[in-house]
Amino acid sequence: MLLYNITDEFQTMNEDIKRAVEALRAGGVILYPTDTVWGLGCDATNREAVEKIYKIKRRNNSKSMLVLIDNASKLNSYIDVVPEIAWDLIDLADMPLTIIYPNAKNLASNIIATDGTIGIRVTNEEFSRALCQRFRMPVVSTSANISGSSTPAVFSEIDEEIRSQVDYVVDYKQEETGSPAPSGIIKLGVSGEVTVIRE
């Protein structure tokens, strides 16, 4: 019975990932579980898709959003020069850690902060990691709430207004309860200067 449940869960997740990737490739927005809270996601290289998320959240597009990748080796594709200390921080992190890097590249211009920085997190959570692997591109991750309102801890707390505006809602993990914590945030300077934004 346990084996059946595990297999059934894997098939559900795999079908969800397939449909989510189809939505991402079509320039759509998805509602999906991440390594922290549920998030709104899209292709982080697609300017129009990023703009859709800003509109859904009613958020000023001068406020950048972070992106998820599945492997630290991909950082070099999106950061001009990755500060050496970043590799150690990623290796040592035992909780989700968002690192803000200088000199972002190859990403939608409206997701990069005005100072050229971008927040990137290497996700180790099962669904979001597999999603990034299958999509083969960085995926936007921003909390699934209207800008200024409280961040929903679980799927059931996500406003219907948000759910109704996305192109695909992931089924996987909708029933989970708990209070996931937001990630830690560290900002790195060009020369490796470290600023802790949120522990």
Beta strands, then each sheet from edge to edge (+ up, - down):
strand 1: 30-33
strand 2: 38-41
strand 3: 66-69
strand 4: 97-101
strand 5: 118-122
strand 6: 139-143
strand 7: 168-169
strand 8: 184-188
strand 9: 194-198
sheet 1: 7+ 1+ 2- 6+ 3- 5- 4+ 8+ 9-
end
